[in-house]
Amino acid sequence: MGTKNQRRNQHNRNGRFRRLRAAWRDTLLLVREFIQPLTYFALAIVGGGVLYYWLSNYYGEAVGNSLVEALYQVLGLTFLQPLGDNLPEHLPLQLFYFIMPIIGISILAQGLTDFGILFFNRRERSKEWEMAVASTFQNHIVVIGLGHLGYRVTQKLYELDRDVAVIELNPDQDLFAETQSMGIPVLKDDARREVALEAAGVAKARSIILCTQNDSMNLQIAFKARKLNPLIRVVLRIFDDDFGQSLQEQFGFRAMSATGMAAPTFAAAAADVDVTRPITVEGEALSLARLRLAEHSDLLAYTVAEVEQAYEVSVVLLREDGRSDFHPAGERRFKVGQVMGVLGGPEQISRLVDANNER
């Protein structure tokens, strides 16, 4: 129980840190957006100050003896705070008292308005904003396609605390909103365009995952991603197992067949066993399976070590009476009703399931 609570607390801390990191990145981008109106405001003050200094000297109504005082005068005028109580005598200088407040306040008001819209209306930001967020990533993962598979992949990566950028030309609005709520940028663009891949930061990414249902499109995007980043890890959905194997051998792409991934799950459901989708370790497909020891199971006659040797699996968990034993001792024997967690290949798990259901 203590271990479970520790994992839950760690997950909560990671979630809070992830949200804070996303908020900090978002705030930096907002400040960067606000730099432009601030720059225009500064240019207006400096330009107006220089012009006022020159005109005041030309008409013999100099403000002090330096350009700095002229700049300070123009800054005060911008906020309706002139240095003196009297207007200058000449019209060009008088115009500054009316024009500078309009120019300065207009620039700042526009900048503050844009800042407020971006800050309080984060879900309605433009494609350019999503690109700006993605540009802050490095060593991240790019997901192509925001269908149901792409969304599930993105969600899992988010739970693993990975930085993710998504490209989808026509996203489902619900999935789009859910993804954005996680602080993940979604670029509405065609991933076959190099500019779209560049906008998602493929050149700096660790991996790209292609989840569209179009094999030729996945391949086309994969090759363009490798062109932009020769070291990027490519994982793509493919519908032909043999073709996927060829891609892996020739180009190093990690090609995963939808049918290949689903087959163990369907088979496990038919056998009343929970099996995860396989992962490949050094060319071997391995899954984690959960099964409950039946009353007439052949496995009851074995110890943990004997089952591991006979069925070429690894027993990673035994659960009984609400208590979990991770990596149980080899001499331990099985009991009816225990839940077993094993790691192994599809064939080995299948043999183990058959033995558990023997009568």
C-alpha positions in Angstrom: 0.0 0.0 0.0 2.9 2.3 0.9 4.4 1.8 -2.6 1.1 2.5 -4.3 0.6 5.7 -2.4 4.2 6.8 -3.1 3.6 6.3 -6.9 0.3 8.2 -6.7 2.0 11.1 -4.8 4.9 11.1 -7.3 2.4 11.1 -10.2 0.5 14.1 -8.6 3.8 16.0 -8.1 4.8 15.3 -11.7 1.4 16.5 -12.9 1.7 19.8 -10.9 5.3 20.3 -12.2 4.2 19.7 -15.8 1.3 22.2 -15.5 3.7 24.8 -13.9 6.2 24.2 -16.7 3.6 24.6 -19.3 2.3 27.8 -17.6 5.8 29.2 -17.4 6.5 28.4 -21.1 3.2 30.0 -22.0 4.0 33.1 -19.9 7.4 33.6 -21.6 5.7 33.4 -25.0 3.1 36.0 -23.9 5.9 38.3 -22.8 7.7 37.7 -26.1 4.5 38.7 -27.9 4.3 41.9 -25.7 7.8 42.9 -26.6 6.7 44.2 -30.0 4.3 46.9 -28.8 6.8 47.8 -26.1 9.5 48.3 -28.8 7.1 50.5 -30.8 6.4 52.5 -27.7 10.1 53.0 -27.0 10.7 54.0 -30.6 7.9 56.6 -30.3 9.3 58.1 -27.1 12.9 58.2 -28.5 11.9 59.5 -31.9 9.5 62.0 -30.4 12.1 63.1 -27.8 14.8 63.7 -30.5 12.3 65.6 -32.7 11.1 67.7 -29.7 14.7 68.5 -28.7 15.6 69.7 -32.2 12.4 71.8 -32.6 12.7 73.3 -29.1 16.2 74.4 -29.9 15.2 75.6 -33.3 12.4 77.8 -31.8 14.5 78.9 -28.8 12.3 77.1 -26.3 14.8 74.4 -25.3 13.8 72.1 -22.4 16.9 72.2 -20.2 20.2 71.7 -21.8 20.2 68.0 -22.8 18.5 65.4 -25.0 17.7 63.4 -21.9 15.4 66.1 -20.5 13.6 66.3 -23.9 13.0 62.5 -23.8 11.7 62.8 -20.2 9.4 65.6 -21.3 8.0 63.5 -24.1 7.5 60.5 -21.8 5.6 62.7 -19.4 3.4 64.1 -22.2 2.6 60.6 -23.3 1.0 60.0 -19.9 -0.6 63.4 -19.7 2.1 64.7 -17.3 3.9 67.7 -18.8 6.9 69.2 -17.0 5.5 72.7 -16.9 2.2 74.4 -16.5 2.4 76.5 -19.7 2.2 75.4 -23.3 5.1 76.3 -25.6 4.5 79.4 -27.8 5.1 77.7 -31.1 2.5 75.4 -32.7 4.8 72.5 -33.7 5.8 72.2 -30.0 2.2 72.6 -28.9 1.2 69.7 -31.1 3.4 67.3 -29.0 1.0 67.9 -26.1 -1.9 66.5 -28.0 -0.3 63.9 -30.4 2.1 62.1 -28.0 -0.6 60.9 -25.6 -2.6 59.6 -28.5 0.4 57.7 -30.0 1.7 56.3 -26.7 -1.5 55.3 -25.1 -2.8 53.7 -28.4 0.3 51.6 -28.7 0.2 50.4 -25.1 -3.6 49.9 -25.2 -3.3 47.7 -28.3 -0.5 45.7 -26.8 -2.3 45.2 -23.5 -5.5 44.2 -25.3 -3.7 41.6 -27.4 -1.9 40.3 -24.3 -5.2 40.0 -22.4 -6.9 38.1 -25.3 -4.0 35.7 -25.6 -3.8 35.2 -21.8 -7.5 34.7 -21.1 -8.5 33.0 -24.3 -5.8 30.3 -24.6 -7.9 27.8 -26.5 -8.7 30.2 -29.3 -5.1 31.1 -30.2 -4.0 31.0 -33.7 -1.8 28.5 -35.6 1.1 30.9 -35.2 0.8 30.7 -31.5 0.8 26.9 -31.5 4.0 27.1 -33.7 5.5 29.5 -31.2 4.8 27.0 -28.3 6.3 24.1 -30.3 9.4 26.2 -31.1 10.3 26.2 -27.3 10.6 22.3 -27.3 13.8 20.4 -27.7 14.3 16.6 -27.6 10.5 16.2 -27.8 8.1 13.9 -29.6 6.1 14.9 -32.7 2.8 13.0 -33.3 1.3 13.1 -36.8 -2.5 12.6 -36.8 -5.0 13.3 -34.1 -7.5 10.6 -34.7 -8.4 8.2 -31.9 -5.0 6.4 -32.1 -3.1 9.6 -32.3 -5.0 11.1 -29.3 -4.4 8.0 -27.2 -0.7 8.0 -28.0 -0.5 11.7 -27.2 -2.3 11.2 -23.9 0.1 8.4 -22.9 3.1 10.5 -23.7 1.6 13.3 -21.6 1.2 10.9 -18.7 4.8 9.9 -19.1 5.8 13.6 -18.8 7.1 14.0 -22.4 7.0 17.2 -24.4 4.7 16.6 -27.4 3.8 18.6 -30.5 0.9 17.4 -32.7 0.2 18.0 -36.4 -3.3 17.4 -37.8 -4.9 19.1 -40.8 -8.5 18.6 -39.8 -8.7 17.7 -36.1 -11.9 16.6 -34.4 -12.9 19.5 -32.3 -13.4 17.4 -29.1 -10.0 15.7 -29.4 -8.5 19.1 -30.4 -9.9 20.7 -27.2 -8.9 17.8 -25.0 -5.3 17.9 -26.4 -5.0 21.6 -25.9 -6.3 21.4 -22.4 -3.2 19.3 -21.6 -1.0 22.2 -22.8 0.0 20.4 -26.0 0.3 22.5 -29.1 -1.7 21.2 -32.1 -0.7 22.6 -35.5 -3.5 22.6 -38.0 -1.4 21.8 -41.1 -0.5 19.2 -43.7 2.4 17.2 -42.3 3.5 16.3 -45.8 4.7 19.9 -46.0 8.3 20.4 -44.8 7.4 23.8 -43.3 4.8 22.1 -41.1 7.4 19.6 -39.8 9.8 22.5 -39.2 7.2 24.4 -37.3 6.7 21.4 -35.0 10.4 21.3 -34.3 11.2 18.0 -36.1 14.8 19.1 -36.5 15.2 19.2 -32.7 12.8 16.3 -31.9 13.8 12.9 -30.4 11.1 10.9 -32.2 8.2 11.2 -34.6 5.1 9.0 -34.4 2.9 8.7 -37.5 -0.6 7.6 -36.6 -2.6 8.4 -39.8 -4.4 5.6 -41.6 -2.7 6.3 -44.9 0.4 4.1 -45.3 1.9 6.1 -48.2 1.4 9.4 -46.4 3.1 8.0 -43.3 6.1 6.9 -45.4 6.2 10.2 -47.2 6.3 12.1 -43.9 8.8 9.7 -42.4 11.3 10.3 -45.1 10.9 14.1 -44.9 11.4 13.9 -41.2 14.6 11.9 -41.7 15.7 14.6 -44.2 15.3 17.3 -41.6 16.7 15.2 -38.8 18.8 12.2 -39.7 18.9 11.0 -36.1 15.2 11.1 -35.4 13.5 7.9 -34.3 10.6 7.0 -36.6 7.6 5.1 -35.4 4.8 4.6 -37.9 1.5 2.8 -38.2 1.4 0.4 -41.1 -1.3 -2.1 -42.2 1.0 -4.8 -43.6 3.2 -6.8 -41.2 5.6 -8.0 -43.9 6.0 -4.5 -45.3 6.5 -3.1 -41.8 9.3 -5.7 -41.2 11.0 -4.6 -44.5 10.9 -0.9 -43.5 12.4 -1.7 -40.2 15.3 -3.7 -41.8 16.0 -1.3 -44.6 15.5 2.1 -43.0 15.4 1.5 -39.3 11.8 2.7 -39.0 9.8 1.2 -36.1 6.7 0.0 -38.1 3.8 -1.2 -36.1 0.8 -3.0 -37.7 -2.6 -2.1 -36.3 -3.8 -5.7 -36.8 -0.6 -7.1 -35.2 -1.1 -4.9 -32.2 -4.8 -5.7 -31.8 -4.5 -9.5 -32.3 -3.1 -10.3 -28.9 -5.8 -8.2 -27.3 -8.6 -9.9 -29.1 -7.2 -13.4 -28.3 -6.7 -12.5 -24.7 -10.3 -11.3 -24.4 -11.5 -14.6 -25.8 -9.4 -16.5 -23.2 -10.5 -14.2 -20.3 -7.0 -12.9 -19.9 -5.6 -9.4 -19.9 -2.7 -8.8 -22.2 -0.9 -5.6 -23.0 0.1 -4.6 -26.5 3.5 -6.0 -27.3 6.7 -4.1 -27.2 9.8 -5.1 -29.1 13.0 -5.7 -27.1 16.0 -6.7 -29.3 13.7 -8.0 -31.9 11.5 -10.0 -29.5 7.8 -9.0 -29.1 6.9 -9.1 -25.4 3.6 -8.5 -23.6 2.6 -8.4 -19.9 -0.3 -10.8 -19.2 -2.6 -11.0 -16.2 -4.4 -14.3 -15.4 -6.2 -15.8 -12.4 -5.2 -19.3 -11.4 -8.2 -21.6 -12.0 -9.3 -24.5 -9.8 -8.1 -27.2 -12.1 -5.0 -25.3 -13.5 -2.0 -27.4 -14.3 0.1 -24.6 -13.0 -0.8 -25.4 -9.4 1.6 -28.3 -9.5 4.6 -26.0 -10.2 6.7 -23.6 -8.4 7.4 -20.1 -9.8 10.9 -21.2 -11.0 9.5 -24.3 -12.7 6.8 -22.3 -14.6 9.4 -19.8 -15.7 11.6 -22.5 -17.0 8.9 -24.7 -18.6 7.0 -21.9 -20.3 9.8 -19.4 -21.0 8.1 -16.5 -19.2 9.0 -14.3 -16.3 6.7 -14.2 -13.3 6.8 -10.6 -12.2 3.8 -10.5 -9.8 1.6 -12.6 -7.6 -1.4 -11.1 -5.9 -3.3 -12.7 -3.1 -5.7 -11.4 -0.4 -5.1 -7.8 -1.6 -1.3 -8.0 -1.2 1.1 -7.9 -4.2 4.4 -9.8 -4.3 6.6 -8.4 -7.0 9.2 -10.8 -8.3 8.1 -13.7 -6.1 10.7 -16.2 -4.9 11.4 -19.2 -7.2 10.4 -21.8 -4.7 7.0 -20.3 -4.1 4.0 -22.5 -5.2 0.8 -21.3 -6.8 -2.6 -21.3 -5.2 -6.2 -21.3 -6.6 -7.4 -17.7 -7.0 -4.0 -16.0 -7.1 -3.5 -13.4 -9.8 -0.3 -13.9 -11.8 1.5 -11.2 -13.8 3.9 -12.6 -16.4 6.1 -11.2 -19.1 6.6 -13.2 -22.3 6.0 -13.6 -26.0 2.6 -14.3 -27.5 3.3 -18.0 -28.0 4.6 -18.5 -24.5 1.7 -16.7 -22.9 -0.7 -18.7 -25.0 0.8 -22.0 -23.7 0.5 -20.7 -20.2 -3.1 -19.7 -20.6 -3.9 -23.2 -22.1 -2.2 -24.8 -19.1 -4.2 -22.7 -16.6 -7.5 -23.6 -18.3 -6.8 -27.4 -18.5 -9.3 -29.6 -16.8 
